[in-house]
């Protein structure tokens, strides 16, 4: 039976081969373990960042379509709390499976704030939202409409200024002639009590009603009293610019501003103006929190609603005066009316050569009075055509002395004209980008503070991008250093 027992043996060469194979297998297993550990660490970093940025500020998103993680803090960002949250989201992922992973240390290499680049990050988020909302066709339609309005406004203002200049020059010459004539008449004893020729407040012929002194008194009245309908009233809300974005020194992210590309395209500027009109309040659609007239604040830059509204009313009056002046000078029928009245008033002064001076003054007064009705109609919610024709004109020359009684009865809504918000858009187009961006952040900051009862809210505490790194020990031997980035797009 003993002869049936089989004996095994192995050569030294085979043993060496097996040892090499076993070493290779063990190394492969360890490599797989390390790769799995690294993948798990990366997953923990990604989940940590995703979860962290998932805590975006809800008010900013819901009200202003802005993505940002609020970092809290009073004067400085509370990055310690942000990192604690990041670790809290990372650690459960590191404990999964059989890997022995230990977070040694970590931190943020850099971050970007909503206010970085002098508000460029905020600007680009707002523009991107408008692009997505309007679509390519909507953007082109908006551009076409606003380019046309901008060109017509500029042309009308230039035309009005040029013609105003020529009328003033002509009036000055005629005024000198009238004064010489007046002196001659005085010396000859032919000129008696004809009133003050410069003010045109007197006149022998009392049957001719001279509107010039009345309009001069009206011009000295408060502008808001003239253009704001009494039934609506004016907000008394105030704010302190020094506590807002544009009035204080802003904190900046650790990522350099030079990494931020500035978008100065014409299209983006138009879209940003549309964003401000859509998201911020104005006189016709007051804001629910913060100051009420927020678009007016961007245009005026004052601390109170009243002052900002007055500033915008003044700008609108200037635009309408230029447009109305140009129309009056081009309408032959109205020029004849003005010339006839001017001659009658001058004859009443017994100085007919002064008719040219009086005519110029009448044109200015008529354009001003018509512009008052225009601006009042805009504030009342009506429409005013950018360029008028005879059917759009509201105030007759005979009613000029009764302007205060005609503020509501003579004005009319031109349904095909421009609304108050349309004129605001034109004014925003002329405003510098930096003012619009910083003051826009002012108003968002102001509203969020009041609405959310968060008096310490600051736009330069809102994170939009971040780079994080962590040192993790795997299986008590190897240490991995991992870096990941995340940004709101």
Secondary structure, 3 states (H helix, E strand, C coil): CHHHCCCCCCCHHHHHHHHHHHHHHHHHHHHHHHHHHHHHHHHHHHHHHHHHHCCCCHHHHHHHCCCCEECCCCCCCCHHHHHHHHHHHHHHHHCCCCCCEEEEEEEEEEEEECCHHHHHHHHHHHHHHHHHHHHHHHHHHHHHHHHHHHHHHHHHHHHHHHHHHHHHHHHHHHHHHHHHHHHHHHHHCCCCCCCCCCCCCCCCCCCCCCCHHHHHHHHCCCHHHHHCCCCCCCCCCECCHHHCHHHCCCCCCCCCHHHCCCCCCHHHHHHHHHHHHHHCCCCCCCCCCCCCCHHHHHHHCCCEHHHHHHHHHHHHHHHHHHHHHHHHHHCHHHHHHHHHHHHHHHHHCCCHHHHHHHHHHHHHHHHHHHHHHHHHHHHCCCCECCCCCCCCCCCCHHHHHHHHHCCCCCCCCCCCCECHHHHHHHHHHHCCHHHHHHHHHHHHHHHHHHHCCCCCCCHHHEEEEEEEEEEEEECCCEEEEEEEEEECC
